[in-house]
Amino acid sequence: MVHRGPDRAPGTVGAAGEAEVLGRLLAALAVPSPPAQLLGPGDDAAVVSAPDARVVATTDLLVEGRDFRTDWSSGADVGAKAAAQNLADLAAMGAVPTGLLLTVGAPPATPVAWLEDLGRGIAVACSRWGTAVVGGDLSGAAQLLVSITALGDLQGRAPVLRSGARPGDVLALAGAVGRSGAGLALLLAGGPQLAQEVAPALLAAHRRPLPPVEAGPAAARAGATAMLDVSDGLGVDGARLAAASGVHLDVDPSWEEQHVVDLLVAARRLARGDDDLDAHVLARSWVRGGGEDHALLATFPPDVAERGLPEPFVRIGEVLPAREGRPAVTAGGDVEVVGGWDVYA
């Protein structure tokens, strides 16, 4: 009798083999082909139309233990997150998605069902935003790796860069900040059970962020001068936009306080002190430094704001001239907005 180790146990990638795993993963990924897809999975490469004659491309890598944990998130959660963060990057350039390329590195002991679940999560995200996985690669690896490359179309418009903000512009945001960070904090404190008990909406925001993908092209059409995806936190990403544009960003404290209030249920559970001050400080740290919500931070000329910002953008502050010695991002003119993610921190 032959005994199989855990790497070749029934139901694992190692036992199924590449051909079966690919077949089942592709079946899970199947969604109606987007108009840009001329040739999908099955050949050596896909063919995607580029009507604009330019292709916007971005890629992100998720590493097990660093970017996700399988005891916290299902395969579908990881797939949804991987798709969302790449589609948000396209949106931040003002592009619409035309196709995704998926690369998976999986240890032999990985359950095939987990990869199918991953595919279903990506497929749901693709259906939501009108795109599809057009190709990719599968490989063995020492740990789970999920990488997506997203392709987009500018539809004849100039890309919206980080470097176009001007003093006098309006600072605006589409989406929320701090919710994913609060959900992660609950997970770190007590795992999924605590997070589900205290704030299931914040847990969902961390597991499956829903960036305002449609808002990116809408901002470009409205005349946004600069834009970026808030993936690492408002403090970090706001400073990146400010540095690229050579300006200063000042956030309205009343807008910030609205987001703080939304997070207090989680902050009160985790804050060390008995009074509300500690909870407010903690919630504010999530608003300023929480990542992975994938909101869109943009700047617009004053006349655009007067006519009305494109939905769902809301005004959160203003763009001021840079001044030596002043922080790149402040709240109310003098309080520095800091905090955010660092891949090597």
Secondary structure by P-SEA (a helix, b strand, c coil): cccccccccccccccccaaaaaaaaaaaacccccccccccccccbbbbbccccbbbbbbcccccccccccccccaaaaaaaaaaaaaaaaaaacccccbbbbbbbbcccccaaaaaaaaaaaaaaaaacccccccccccccccbbbbbbbbbbcccccccccccccccbbbbbccccaaaaaaaaaaaaccaaaaaaccaaaaaaaaccccaaaaaaaaaaacccccccccccaaaaaaaaaaaacbbbbbcaaaaaaaaaaaaaaaaaccccccaaaaaaaaaaaaacccccccccccccaaaaaacccccccccbbbccccccccccccccccccbbbbbccc
